């Protein structure tokens, strides 16, 4: 059901596999980036975090040319669910499956820590339907290029189309500048495409999906996907 694409330099692929296979109990398989198609049983494609191709040139820029990206694009255009996490988000931007671009963090440093994000438009997306609108989640980030940027017209478009699904905030849900870890415009932490079947997010929900690890705030994202697919 879930295909997890592996690029040279991916390092969160096994985390995603573990959550899908062993936490929410759904079939999952790894797909090497040089593959050219997905099986008909695949309902969700995951582009995991990491440093694809060493993040040379620009994060996600080389992975965009991997053979599997054509299949990901076709899958998304046919309405399949695609989620890109961290480096996966960067790849979706570079591939044109999501609007905007990712800049270096404003502090020009790699950031690895827990942050708070607020869920918006929860009931209108297959990725967040099990959350309540306005829910505040504590989820880890780990990136050097998480500073989301787009021109004014693009920002206006994603706002009017309700494509912003996650925003950085403080523990009370306020989208302040001090709660913005990387300088992203409008505190944007995650967006969808216009049709709502492609999600890119910088925080790592797969690292916050088990109580034994001290945090399960990200688990409902995966359960939302399953609910959408299975109609439960």
N, C-alpha and C positions, 0 to 999 in steps of 0.2 A: 504493500500500500504506500509506504514512504520510501522515496529514493533519496539518498544522501550523497551528493556529488563530492568527490574527493579530487582536489587539485594538488600538485606538488606544493607543499608548504601549508596545507590545511592542518589545523591542530585541534579543532573542536568537533571533527567528524564523529569520533567515537563517543563524545559526550552526547551529541544529538542521537546517535544510534541507541545508546544506553537508555535515554529517557523514553524514546519511542518504543523500543523493544521490551525493556524491563520495568519501566515505571508505569507507562500507560498501556502496555501489553498489546502493541500492534505490530504487524510485520514491517520489517525494514531491511533494506539492502544498500550496500555501497555501490556507487557508480563511478568508475574512473573517468576523468575529464576527457579522455580521448575517445570514449564511446560516442556514438552518433544517434542513439535512440533510446527511448524508455519502453519497458514492457507495457502492455495494455492494462495490467493490473495496478499500475502506479497511479495514485490519486493525488499525491503531494510530493513536491520536489523541494529539498532543503539544500541551500547553499550555505555551508557552515563557516564559522570564523577561522581565522588563521592568517597566514601571510602568503597567499597564492603567488607562486613564482618569485618568492622573496619580496613581494611588493616593489620590485624594481620598476623604474620609470614613474609609476603612480599606482597606488593601491587599487587592485582589481583591473588595471589597464591591460595586462598581458593575459589574464584569465579570460577576458572578454573574447579572445580569439581562439579559445579551446573549442574543439569540435562539438562538445556537448552543449555549448551555448545556443547553437541553432536549434537543437532539440528542446532546450528549456524555453526558448522564444516561441516555438510552435506549440508547445504544451501550454504555455500561458495564454497565447492567443486563442487556443481552443477552450479556455475557461478553467484549466487546471490550476490548483493552488500551488503557489511558489512562495517560499519564505527565505529571505537572505538575512543572515545574522552577522553583524559586524563586517568582516571581509566579504561576506555574501551580499550584504547591502551595497558595499562599494562596487562589487561586480555587477549588480543589477543596475546601478547608476551608469557605469561605464558601458553597459550593454544597451542602454536606452530603454530598458523595461520599466524604469522609474525615472521621474524628472529630477533635475538638479545635479549637484556635484558635491564631492567631499573634499574639504580643505584640511590642512594640518590643524591640529588643536591650537587654539590661540596662544597657549603657553609654550608651544613648540616642544612639548614633552609628551612621552607616552604616559597614559593615565590608566591605572588599574585599581579600581575601588568600587564599592557599592554606591549606587546613586538611587534617588527616588525619581520615579516617572509616574505621570498621571495618564490614565486611560481615557480617551475621548471617542465618541461615536461607538460605544461598546456594542450596542444592539444591532448595528448596521454592518458588521463585518464578520466573516467566518473565522477570523483570528482572535476575536475578543468578545464573542457573544456570551461567554460564561462569566465575564467580569461585569461589574456595575459601572455605568458611566461615571467618570470622576474618581474611580478607585485609584489609590496611591500604592504603588508597588516599590519594593526595594529589590533592585536587580543589579548585578555586577556589570561594569564596563571594563574593557581592556583594549585600548586603541591609541594610535598616534594621529590618525586622520579621521576624526569624527565630527568635524565642524561643518555641518550641513549648510550648503549655500545654493541659492538660485536667484535669478533675476526677479524683479518686481512682478512682472506678468505671470511668471511661473508660480511664485508664492501666492499671488492672488487666486490663481486657478486651483491650487491644491487646497487652499482655505475654503473657497466657495464650493468645491466639490467634496468637502469633508474627508480629505485624504490624509490628514494628520491624525494618526492613531495614538501616538505616545509623545508626551512632552516632558522634558526635565523639569523637576519641581522640588520644593522643600518637603519636609515630612507632612506638612499641612496641605499640600497640593498647590502651593503658590508658585507660579512660574517666574521666579526671580532671576536676576543676572547671577547672583552668587550661587544659585542652585544649578547653573548651567556649566557643566564641567569642561566644555570644549569650545564654546562660543557659537554654537549652532544658531542660525537665524530662528527667531521665535521659539527658542528652546526645543527645537524639533529633534526628537529621538527616534521616531519611526513614522514612515508614511506608506500608503498604498498607491496602487495605480488607480485610474479613474473607474475601472470596473470592479475594483475591490478584491481581486483574486491574487494579487501580488503584493507582498509585504516586505519592506526592508526596515530593519531596526538595528541600532548600534548596541544596545544592552543585550546581555546573554541570558535569555530565559531558561536555556538548558542547564545553566549553572545554578539555577534557583528553583529546582523542581522536586526536591526531596527534603522532607522534614529532618532526616538524619544529618543533612548538611547544614541545618539551621535556617533554611529558607525554602519555601515552596511557592513563592509568589508567581513564578513563571510557569508553573504546571498548568494553570487554567488556559494558557494560550494553546498548548498542545491538545488539551481536552476540548477546547472550542473547535479546533480543526476537525477532530474526530467526530464531534457532534454534528458539524456541518456535513461531513461526508456520509456518515451513517444515518443521519436523520433522527438521532436519539433525542 
